[in-house]
């Protein structure tokens, strides 16, 4: 799960930390990737790697269609539009029962298999997720350090100045949105393969807010911040198991600790534990 959230946070970091675009709809594309992967895997009987590629392409195409009107908005209007988008995607996943099975979810998702090797056990799943996470980290590093990443940073700091320098800022923002959503689809495919069951409640607005919290806690605008945030936010509730809290209050205590952590960080280190960009 740490690996899956590293992938999600690195992809969102491209929008939030580099583009200055606070999207509340990242769980929607995480869910779209999971559902596209699952449906083509079950209905078409495709191999794992091909189903994942189709999930990435399908999610990216949907993101491209959505990006054109959405990214015309700025600031708070863009945030509100992504909230609406998140709600629309959830409602579609929940109510299109003929395709997604709605609230019943899709059980019995086949485990990943590659070149005759089936990833059924926890160690083999860990190996699969670790390899793909490392590949996403390397891809993200190359993207962050590329001219594309530097243009995104310049848009974040002053979009008008970037336009004055001759940069096609709308095109750069659209493609950053598409790439970020495509990477989120990888996490969706891995989640489906590992859990072997998905339903719309895994991809709600609460999940989008949690992914943003990972970015806020770890930090944005660089490579290490999202990784630190994902490790911290996933390990923290596991550590609470050793405290011996009753099951009835443990989830509430976890939420309180998350909230206190965010409040303290906003006061004492608004750029996050390892970040360099302060969200405005």
C-alpha positions in Angstrom: 0.0 0.0 0.0 2.9 2.3 0.6 4.1 1.7 -3.0 0.6 2.3 -4.3 0.3 5.7 -2.5 3.8 6.7 -3.5 2.7 6.3 -7.1 -0.5 8.3 -6.4 1.3 11.1 -4.5 4.0 11.4 -7.1 1.4 11.8 -9.9 -0.6 14.4 -7.9 2.7 16.2 -7.1 3.0 16.9 -10.8 -0.2 19.0 -10.6 0.1 20.4 -7.0 3.8 20.8 -6.4 4.9 21.7 -9.9 1.8 23.1 -11.6 0.2 24.8 -8.6 -3.1 23.0 -9.5 -4.9 21.7 -6.5 -7.0 18.9 -7.8 -9.6 17.2 -5.6 -10.4 14.6 -8.2 -7.3 12.4 -8.1 -9.2 9.5 -6.6 -11.6 9.7 -9.5 -8.9 8.9 -12.0 -7.4 6.3 -9.6 -10.8 4.6 -9.7 -11.2 4.9 -13.4 -7.9 3.2 -13.8 -8.9 0.4 -11.4 -12.2 -0.1 -13.2 -10.9 0.0 -16.7 -8.1 -2.5 -15.8 -10.6 -4.8 -14.0 -13.2 -4.8 -16.8 -10.8 -5.5 -19.6 -9.0 -8.1 -17.6 -12.3 -10.0 -16.7 -14.3 -9.4 -19.9 -11.6 -9.7 -22.5 -9.2 -12.1 -20.8 -6.2 -9.9 -21.5 -2.8 -10.4 -19.8 -1.9 -8.2 -16.9 0.5 -5.9 -18.7 -1.8 -5.3 -21.6 -4.8 -4.6 -19.3 -2.6 -2.1 -17.4 -1.6 -0.3 -20.6 -5.2 -0.1 -21.7 -6.1 1.3 -18.2 -3.4 4.0 -18.5 -4.4 4.9 -22.1 -8.1 4.9 -21.2 -7.7 7.0 -18.1 -5.4 9.4 -20.0 -7.9 9.9 -22.8 -10.7 10.6 -20.3 -8.4 13.1 -18.6 -7.6 14.8 -21.9 -11.3 15.3 -22.7 -11.9 16.7 -19.2 -8.8 18.8 -19.1 -9.7 21.1 -21.9 -12.7 22.8 -20.3 -11.6 22.3 -16.6 -8.2 23.9 -17.0 -9.7 27.1 -18.4 -10.7 27.8 -14.8 -8.2 29.1 -12.3 -7.8 29.2 -8.5 -10.8 28.4 -6.4 -12.9 27.8 -9.5 -10.6 25.0 -10.7 -10.8 23.4 -7.2 -14.6 23.6 -7.2 -14.7 22.1 -10.7 -12.5 19.1 -9.6 -14.8 18.5 -6.6 -17.7 18.4 -9.0 -15.8 16.0 -11.3 -15.0 13.7 -8.3 -18.6 13.5 -7.4 -19.7 12.8 -11.0 -17.3 10.0 -11.4 -18.3 8.4 -8.1 -22.0 8.6 -9.0 -21.3 7.0 -12.4 -19.3 4.2 -10.8 -22.0 3.7 -8.2 -25.1 3.9 -10.4 -23.9 2.3 -13.7 -24.7 -1.2 -12.3 -24.7 -3.0 -15.7 -21.1 -2.1 -16.2 -19.5 -1.6 -12.7 -21.9 -3.6 -10.6 -22.4 -0.4 -8.6 -22.5 -0.7 -4.8 -22.0 -4.5 -5.1 -18.5 -4.1 -6.4 -16.5 -6.5 -8.6 -15.1 -9.5 -6.7 -12.8 -12.2 -7.8 -10.4 -10.0 -9.8 -7.6 -12.2 -11.1 -4.1 -11.8 -9.5 -1.4 -10.3 -11.7 0.7 -12.7 -13.7 3.7 -11.9 -15.9 5.7 -14.3 -18.1 4.1 -17.3 -16.3 4.8 -15.9 -12.8 1.7 -15.4 -10.7 1.8 -12.7 -8.0 -0.5 -14.4 -5.5 1.4 -14.1 -2.2 2.2 -10.9 -0.3 6.0 -11.2 -1.0 5.4 -11.6 -4.8 2.9 -8.7 -4.8 5.4 -6.6 -2.9 8.0 -7.4 -5.5 5.6 -6.4 -8.3 4.5 -3.1 -6.7 8.1 -2.3 -5.7 9.4 -2.7 -9.3 6.6 -0.5 -10.7 7.0 2.0 -8.0 10.7 2.3 -8.7 9.9 2.8 -12.4 7.4 5.5 -11.6 9.9 7.2 -9.3 12.6 7.2 -12.1 10.0 8.4 -14.6 8.9 11.2 -12.3 12.4 12.3 -11.6 13.1 12.5 -15.3 9.9 14.5 -15.8 10.5 16.8 -12.9 14.0 17.6 -14.1 13.0 18.0 -17.7 12.2 21.3 -19.5 8.6 20.3 -19.1 8.9 20.2 -15.3 10.7 23.6 -15.3 8.0 25.1 -17.4 5.4 23.8 -15.0 7.3 25.4 -12.1 7.4 28.7 -13.9 3.6 28.5 -14.4 3.2 27.8 -10.8 5.2 30.9 -9.8 3.9 33.3 -12.5 1.8 32.1 -15.4 1.8 35.6 -17.0 5.5 35.7 -17.0 5.7 32.2 -18.6 3.3 33.3 -21.4 5.5 36.4 -21.9 8.5 34.1 -22.4 6.6 32.4 -25.2 5.5 29.3 -23.4 2.3 27.6 -24.4 1.0 27.4 -20.8 -2.5 25.9 -21.5 -0.9 23.0 -23.4 1.6 22.3 -20.7 -1.1 22.3 -18.0 -3.3 20.0 -20.0 -0.5 17.5 -20.6 0.5 17.6 -17.0 -3.1 16.7 -16.0 -3.2 13.9 -18.6 0.2 12.4 -17.4 -0.7 12.7 -13.7 -4.0 10.9 -14.3 -2.3 8.2 -16.4 0.2 7.5 -13.6 -2.7 7.3 -11.1 -4.2 4.5 -13.3 -1.1 2.4 -12.6 -1.9 2.6 -8.9 -5.5 1.7 -9.6 -4.5 -1.4 -11.5 -2.1 -2.5 -8.8 -4.8 -1.9 -6.1 -7.3 -4.0 -8.0 -4.7 -6.8 -8.5 -3.7 -6.8 -4.9 -7.1 -6.5 -3.2 -8.9 -8.6 -5.9 -12.1 -6.6 -5.2 -13.1 -3.0 -6.0 -16.2 -0.9 -5.3 -16.9 2.8 -5.6 -16.4 3.5 -1.9 -12.6 3.1 -2.4 -12.5 6.1 -4.7 -14.5 8.8 -2.9 -13.8 12.4 -2.3 -12.4 11.3 1.1 -9.8 9.3 -0.8 -8.9 12.4 -2.9 -8.5 14.5 0.3 -6.3 11.7 1.8 -4.0 11.8 -1.2 -3.7 15.6 -0.9 -2.9 15.1 2.8 -0.1 12.8 1.8 1.3 15.7 -0.3 0.7 18.2 2.5 2.5 16.1 5.1 5.4 14.9 3.0 5.8 18.1 1.0 5.5 19.0 -2.7 7.6 20.5 -5.4 10.3 17.9 -5.3 10.7 14.1 -5.6 11.3 13.1 -2.0 8.3 14.9 -0.4 5.6 12.7 -1.7 7.6 9.6 -0.9 8.1 10.7 2.7 4.4 11.6 3.0 3.2 8.3 1.7 5.5 6.3 4.0 4.4 8.4 7.0 0.7 8.4 6.4 0.5 4.7 5.7 2.7 3.6 8.6 1.1 5.9 11.2 -2.2 3.9 11.6 -0.2 0.7 11.7 1.8 2.0 14.6 -1.4 2.6 16.5 -2.1 -1.1 16.6 0.7 -1.5 19.1 -0.9 1.1 21.4 -3.7 -1.3 22.3 -6.7 1.0 21.5 -10.1 -0.7 21.3 -11.3 -1.3 17.7 -14.3 1.0 18.3 -12.2 4.1 18.8 -9.0 3.3 16.9 -10.3 4.8 13.5 -11.4 8.0 15.3 -8.1 8.4 17.0 -6.3 7.9 13.7 -8.4 10.7 12.1 -7.6 13.0 15.1 -3.9 12.3 14.8 -4.0 13.0 11.0 -5.8 16.3 11.7 -3.4 17.4 14.5 -0.5 16.5 12.2 -1.8 18.7 9.4 -2.5 21.6 11.8 0.9 21.5 13.4 2.6 21.2 9.9 0.6 24.2 8.6 1.9 26.2 11.6 5.5 25.1 11.8 6.4 23.7 8.4 3.8 24.6 5.7 5.9 23.1 3.0 5.7 19.7 4.5 8.3 17.4 6.1 10.5 17.2 3.0 8.9 19.6 0.5 10.0 22.9 -1.0 6.7 24.4 -2.2 4.2 26.1 0.2 0.6 25.6 -1.0 -1.2 28.9 -1.1 
